[in-house]
Amino acid sequence: QVQLAESGGGLVQPGGSLRLSCVASGSISSINAMSWYRQAPGEERDLVATITSRTNYGDSVKGRFTISRDDARNTVYLQMNSLKPEDTAVYYCSAVVKPMGSLHFYKYWGQGTQVTVSS
């Protein structure tokens, strides 16, 4: 079994910053891509950022958010700066993981963490 656990969400004022973390644990052989998605009420889940050996960002967060990873800790981070009310959403991490004993990679999801940007 593989589990992902996010942390770091909360309430922040516009223009503020937050750092999200997501730790992958369990029976893990290797991890390929790690990503952050977000879903606002009544909206679809959208890709925020992905990291492999490279990084890729959604247009709405470019220049404000930075994704990084610590492979020794199976952890992905999302540094969010210059936050706007429209960044309010539940943020989910995902990881493409090859479990121990498996020949295949599977995509796993965390439970999500709420980020609210409001004055």
N, C-alpha and C positions, 0 to 999 in steps of 0.2 A: 504494500500500500504506500501511496505517495500523498502527502498532504502539503498544502500551501497555506501559510498564515500571514495575513497582512497586519500591519500596525502603523500608527502615526497619523491617522485621520483626526479631524476635529473641526472646531469653529475658528475661523480666522477672518480678520478684517480685509477689505479690498486693499491690494498693494502688499499684503503680507506674504509670508512664506511658510511652507510646510514640507516635511520630508517623510515620505512613505517608505516602509520597508516590507519585504516579503521574503519569508524563509521557507525553502522547500526541505521537507524532511521525509524520512521513511527509507524504503528499500530502493535506493537510487544508484544506478550504474553511471549514467551521464546525463547532462542537461544540455540541450541545444539552445533554442531561442527562449528568452524570457521577456515578458511583455506586461504592459499596463494598459487596461481598458477602463472606460468609465461609462456609466449609464445614469442619465438624469431622469426624473419622473416623466413617464409618457414618451420617452425617447428610446431609440435603439442603443445597444451597447456599441460604443465606438472605440477604435484603437487610438491610444494616446501615444505610446512609444514602444519600440521593440529594440532589443539588443542581442546581437550575436557577436561576431567579431567586429561588427559595425553597428551603428545606431540609425534608427529611422523614427521620425516624429510626425504626428498629425499636424496639419497646417495651423490649427488654432493654438497650438502650444509651442511652436518653433520659436526659439530665442528666449523662452521663459522657463521651460521645463528641461531637466537633464536626467536621463536614465543612466544608471551605472550598475555594475554587478561585482560581487566578490565570490568567485568560484570556490574558494576554499571554505566559504561558509554557506554555499548554495543560496545566496541572498541577492535579491535585486532591489535597487533603490529608485525612488523618483523624487528628485529635488524640484519643488514647485515654487517659483518666484513670481512676483508681480501678479498675484492671484486676482482674479476678477469674479464677480458674482456668477457669471456664466460658466465658471469652472465647477460650480456646485454639482455634485454627483456622488454616487457610490463608485469607488475605484476598486477594480478587481485586478489581481495579478494572475498571470498564467505562465506556465512553463511547459516546454516540450521535453519530456523526460523519457529516458530508457530505463525501465525498472530493472533491478537485478534479475538475471535469469531470462530476460526477454531479448528477442532479436529486433524488436520494434520500438519506435518512439510513440508516445501518446501525449495528448495535451491535457493538462490538469489545470483546475481553477481554484482560486481561493474563495473565501466567503464574502469578501468585500469589506471596505472600510469607508465610512461616510466622511466626505469633505464638504463643509459648508462655508461659503465666502459671503459674509454679510456684515454690515455695520450695525 
